[in-house]
Every structure is written in C-alpha cells, then in structure tokens.
Amino acid sequence: MEVMEEIRIKGALTRREGGRVEAELEKVSGTPDRILLGGPGNSLMAHEGGGRMGGSVVREVVVRKDGEGNVEGLESRYHLVEPVRLTMCERKVVGKVVAGIVKKCKELWPLTEVYYVSMFPRHVGKCCDLRGHMTDLDSQVIQGSRMDLEADIMDEVRRIGETLVHIDWYAGTGLEVEPTVEWIRRSGVVSEDGVHMSKKFAGPLARLVYRRMVGMEVEGVRSKKQRMTY
C-alpha cells in the first residue's frame, strides 16, 4: 500500500483545526483509493497552554545518561492534571468537526471509501503521586469520556447522512466489545508514557487495518499498490 498524503491534527480538533484540515484536503492532488481517519484522542483533554478541556496534559522528558555523563536517550511521560469528564457541548463540537471532515472527503472523492479507527485508550493509571494529578480512579472518567465522544462522533456522521467503515481499536486483540480499564491496564495496552498504544497491541491492530483496507481476508496475500490519504 502506498501512502499518498498524510495530514496531521495539531492538538485538539477544534473548529479552526477542522477548517485547516479541510483546506489541506482540497490541496491533495489525485484521487486516493482509500482514506484512513484516526480517532481524535488528543481532543479528550487540553495540552500545555491550550485551555482546560478535560484536564491538562503536561509532558515530562527524562534524559538518560551513562556513567560518564553522555546522553544515551530521552524518555517521555505524560501527566494529566485535574481530569474532568468532557461536557456534552465539548463532545458535540468534536463530533461535528470529525463529521465535517468525513463530508469533505466524500465531496472531493465520492467513490472513495473512508475508514475510521477509534481512539486508543490513554491515561489508564495514575501518572504520579503529585497532588492534583490523576489517580487510578480518574481513569474511569477518562474511559467514559472517550466512549461518549466516540458515540457522538458516529451520531454526527449518521446525522449528516454519510457512511464510513468503523474499526474499533480493540478489534486487533480479537475482542468484540470494549474491555474494562482493568483489562487494558493489566494487559499492557498503553505504553509506559501513559498515552500511546504499546507495540504489543499496535502491531496486530495495524495489520488488521491493512487487511481491511486492501480487502484481504488472510495474511500473506499480496496486493497491488493503492493510494491512501490519512
């Protein structure tokens, strides 16, 4: 599969950011065979200097050095400060923006199929022991916000009369329903930085998405190159 174009979301998916993405889509030359949209996980909470929606995410970078003081590498971890459940209004805004992007894709390329991979779990355990930072109990709030936002996104897409191929993040594990926070934490779905999916689970999900998009039912089947925008 050949990647034709990649458009990245910068921070939370606000109306302004959605407008920028739609403008970028209009600049894409040619017609993609498939379009892959990733769930707006960064919209679940604010980031440093970006307001307070859902709490605030702060990135901590640790520099690893050897015995002689030479830098061996960097490690990142994300802290979540004062997490709260997204309001219905905040969820609706994100849902409408995602639906707008789907609609723009359909307007530009009516015959191109759009795939959507749901948001990955994040912040499933406390980040540290500092006061005001998330606790293990707050992970339930974050889980609930993520699932509510997913439902609102799908509702908005249906409301505007558009369709897409929905792929749940947990489909790569063989599960058919959203697992509990306890299962996610125990199984190591989220990497040590607290935000990104671990390699153990990202690999199977990536292979599943690939098979779905190229229409393969079994692994090992070679397919012609197809152009894709995501």
Secondary structure, 3 states (H helix, E strand, C coil): CEEEECCCCCCCCCHHHHHHHHHHHHCCCCCCCEEEEECCHHHHCEECCCCCCCCEEEEEEEEEECCCCCEEEEEEEEEEECCCCCCHHHHHHHHHHHHHHHHHHHHHCCCCEEEEECCCCCCCCCCCCCCCECCCCHHHHHHHHHHHHHHHHHHHHHHCCCCCEEECHHHHHCCCCCCCHHHHHHHCCECCCCCCECHHHHHHHHHHHHHHHHCCCCCCCCCCCCEEEC
